[in-house]
Amino acid sequence: MYRLALLIIMFLTSQLNAQTETKTNTNFEKGMTKALALWESNPADAVNLFERIASAEPDNWLPPYYAAMVLITGGFSENNMETVHANLNRAQNFLNDATAISKENSEIMVLQAMLHTVYVVKDGAKYGMTLSPKIAKIYEEAYKLSPKNPRVLLSKTQWDMGAAKFFGQDTKPFCKDIEKAIELFTNFKPETSLHPKWGMDGAKKALAECKL
């Protein structure tokens, strides 16, 4: 899952290129594109801009979704635990806002699982026993809601693979699920250029490692 977070950040560049090539007509589109571009160079400013957009667009789940995503993915590489806790608490508030706008949204659920995963990665002894079952349950529920969402299947599979590795089990059986995720990515059409579409690069890398 840690590797997945890094791949999300790496994939951001190609996602931004695709979005900036899309004609932006509304202030919302322009603001979101600007915030996404800021993510790579200045994550804190990106979060603040997403937050301002969220205030101006209270019925749209995308601004709080991306604000949370910046904070969550940054948590994997942050070493100061006080900063991690502060950022994840803020991210949780954004996820709560996004969920209130768009209930039973599998994209938001994936981020919720990732938020819990940061805690497990940072302090497995403290959080592993309590949060691991929650993460698994979130992925199960997200998969039931959206079995054709490639990010759901990829994230769920990588979590399951991590659990298998932890218990010394063979991870090869999961390769077929990653292959299925890649197929889903190939056929996936986001609702708009601003909707989540990350993950294909991560899936390809995961498949290559799975077959080693």
Residue pairs with C-beta under 8 A, 6 or more apart in sequence:
1 114
1 117
1 121
1 155
1 158
1 159
1 162
2 76
2 117
2 121
3 158
3 202
3 205
3 206
4 114
4 154
4 155
4 158
4 202
4 206
5 72
5 73
5 76
5 114
6 76
6 77
7 199
7 201
7 202
7 205
8 69
8 73
8 198
8 199
8 202
9 40
9 73
10 201
11 198
11 199
11 200
11 201
11 202
12 36
12 39
12 40
12 198
13 40
14 201
15 36
15 197
15 198
16 36
16 37
16 39
16 40
18 193
18 197
19 33
19 36
19 193
19 194
20 33
20 37
22 193
24 30
24 33
28 53
28 56
28 57
28 60
29 194
31 49
31 52
31 53
31 56
32 50
32 53
32 62
32 63
32 66
32 194
33 194
34 49
35 46
35 49
35 50
35 53
35 63
35 66
36 46
36 66
36 194
38 45
38 46
38 49
39 46
39 66
39 70
43 70
43 71
43 74
46 66
46 67
46 70
47 67
47 70
47 71
47 90
50 63
50 64
50 66
50 67
50 70
51 63
51 64
51 67
51 94
53 63
54 60
54 63
54 64
54 67
54 94
54 97
57 63
58 101
59 101
60 101
61 97
61 98
61 99
61 101
61 102
61 105
61 108
62 194
62 195
64 94
64 95
64 97
64 98
64 101
65 94
65 95
65 98
65 107
65 108
65 111
65 196
67 91
67 94
68 91
68 92
68 94
68 95
68 98
68 111
68 115
69 111
71 87
71 88
71 90
71 91
71 94
72 88
72 91
72 111
72 114
72 115
72 118
73 114
74 87
75 84
75 87
75 88
75 91
75 115
75 118
75 122
76 118
76 121
78 84
78 87
81 122
81 123
84 118
84 122
88 115
88 118
88 119
91 111
91 115
92 115
95 108
95 111
95 112
95 115
98 105
98 108
99 105
99 108
102 108
104 145
106 142
106 143
106 145
106 146
106 149
106 151
106 152
107 149
107 151
107 195
107 196
109 138
109 139
109 141
109 142
109 145
109 152
110 139
110 142
110 151
110 152
110 155
112 138
113 135
113 138
113 139
113 142
113 155
113 159
114 155
116 127
116 131
116 134
116 135
116 138
117 131
117 135
117 159
119 126
119 127
119 131
120 127
120 128
120 131
120 132
120 135
132 163
135 159
136 159
136 160
136 163
139 152
139 155
139 156
139 159
139 160
140 156
142 149
142 152
142 156
143 152
143 153
143 156
145 152
146 152
147 153
148 184
149 184
149 188
150 181
150 182
150 184
150 185
150 188
150 199
150 200
150 203
151 196
151 198
151 199
153 177
153 180
153 181
153 184
154 178
154 181
154 185
154 199
154 202
154 203
154 206
156 177
157 174
157 177
157 178
157 181
157 206
158 206
160 174
160 177
161 171
161 174
161 206
161 210
164 170
164 171
164 174
165 171
171 210
172 210
172 211
174 210
175 207
175 210
175 211
178 203
178 206
178 207
178 210
179 207
181 199
181 203
182 200
182 203
182 204
182 207
185 199
185 200
185 203
186 200
188 197
190 196
190 197
